[in-house]
Amino acid sequence: MQKQIITVSELARRSGLTQSTVDSVLHTQNTNPHIYTFHKIIKIPNISVLEFFNHPKFKDLE
């Protein structure tokens, strides 16, 4: 999102999800998002699953 300058609200709008859903996934509040939700989030900035989970926020999750 930072590379493409996409805000959370823009990502939510373009993915068809609510901003609170996108926020909860991106800020690791929802540690078990549905695969459909996850797919909608990563397809907008056109990133791979590996790129998404390579973020430091996911390093300490168990």
Secondary structure by P-SEA (a helix, b strand, c coil): cccccccaaaaaaaacccaaaaaaaaacccccccaaaaaaaaaaaccccccccccccccccc
